Amino acid sequence: MNIVFLDRTSIPASHDIPRPSFPHTWTEYDRTLPEETFERTKDADIVVTNKVVFDRELLSRLPKLKLIAITATGTNNIDLDAAKDLGIAVKNVPGYSSVAVPEHVLGMIFSLKHSLIGYHRDQVTSDRWATCGQFCYTDYPITDVRGATLGVFGKGCLGTEVGRLAQLLGMNVLYAEHKGASHIREGYTEFETVLKQADIVTLHCPLTDTTKNLINAETLALMKPTAYLINTGRGPLVDEAALLEALENGKIAGAALDVLVKEPPEKDNPLIQAAKRLPNLLITPHIAWASDSAVTTLVNKVAQNIEDFVVHGK
């Protein structure tokens, strides 16, 4: 079996995918550009990738390809219908970050609610504390996490765990029904109602045609001016221009993002530039998933997916 890993640097260097037990060749590339994908995969039986795009046109040119092993949960970079039509199996790794991502979300909640970004920034950019004239100053709002209402959009593994942890902290948790749904399922709350009532909105839904720009000027306008937005799902769930406008004009109180529409972002990305001056905007570089235990689980599961497919026919 000829196995090609197209984007090795998508996994921390401290971890490696265990090699299969069956005879194989294993080729790795740090990263692969779109114009390089065909040449690197034309002789592959198995492709390992995180974010490289495989559309129908490309897949149809790879008759040897039998399996795409994704080193992630999301599969939106693969044309799944085309893969099915062409007899190419696609295996992802759900649930590996079920501890790491919810913990990251909780960290973001505390950072936003206690204005940690602003207070920390003051200490490294000014003499505000040294010159305030007393033992403390309270330039930025500090509000309790306990008793706040958390609106969770996406009730899968990650959204459910975020909700569970939030309830343990004394938060009121609402799970949002799909936008425009004619029927509200048990355990869910109507989409617009969640936006209007939530003190914090956190996104955990998959990226689809219906969820792209789920948070836009219209939905942001429904949120409280004291509410916060957290996105650790997919960047395109949020209209970045609309979010920046809402932050700069006080339409919401703040935001914390672990994902952006384009990754890596351009140096002049407006949100990243704004984060340099806004005390209520926190951006991390898509690392909510990347705890040591999560990455260990991920690489072992990828290896198991490959082994199961080749050796056990699963």
Phi, psi and omega in degrees: 000131178262114183248132181234123176260115191272338184217070184302325183287358174286348176246137180308143183298339180287350182235149178222152177283124177302140184281147181296159180279339183274160179301134183197164165247145184230117179242134181238144171234139179302314178205159183226124177279157181306321182286351179260347191297312183299312183299325183278343185244357187297334180251011185275139168273325181227132174248133174250127182204159175254305189235357181295135185275132174236103177264179184299319182299316180291314182300325181291344180264009184237070185294338180279341188292128181246331185213136168249113179262112185269130180269050183191179175269316184292142180239016186289352176273358180244134172283094187294325178295317179295318179300317178297315180299327184266002179074027179259121179285145176232123180236127177248187182231088178284149168080359185292334183254029185290348172260314187297310184294312177301322177295321178297318178299316179299319177300319178294321179300310180296321180298316180289312185293332179257008177053041183296327181299309182297314181294319177295317182298322178302321185290332183258353181239351183207176177256029187305314182291316183297333185251008186285342175089359176209184189289343180207170170218157186228063182287333185245149183292145175232117182232155184287142170284315178300131180091348178285155178261124179256123176261117183255122179253103186114109185251042174275205182303311185286315180298321179295318180291322175301315179298319180297314180294321179297320179296324177295333177276359180089017178273153173268125187248129175240129175261124186281133171288163178302146178298130178077010182295138179276343181230132179264115181290155177300133181090359180242162177234147183306139188310304184293327180297319179297316179300321183285329186263338188289138169275335177221131175250128179234134188257125179222021181270155178290159177273115177225179177299329182275340180258351177300132184056035176304320174261111184222189182301321182292313182286326176297326180293338179280341183283155176295149175293346178262006186269159179240151177245134175235131177230109172243016183270266178227141183305313184292359172294341185240133171283105188296322180295319179294321179295315180299318178297319180294320179292316184289338182251013174069023179285333168227165188276337181172176181208152174227125186234133172252355183222149177230166183299314178247128181228126356292152181283161172292153180300330182263020177309125186302323180292318179294320176297320179293326181297339179288341182237340181270127180281357184242022179232117180246129178231126173244152191273063176053052182238012180300330184276348203263031174293159182303316182292324180293317180292322176300314178298318182299307185294324178293322180289322176301314178299319180293322178300317179294314181298315181298320182293314185280314188272321186252357178066031182247000000 
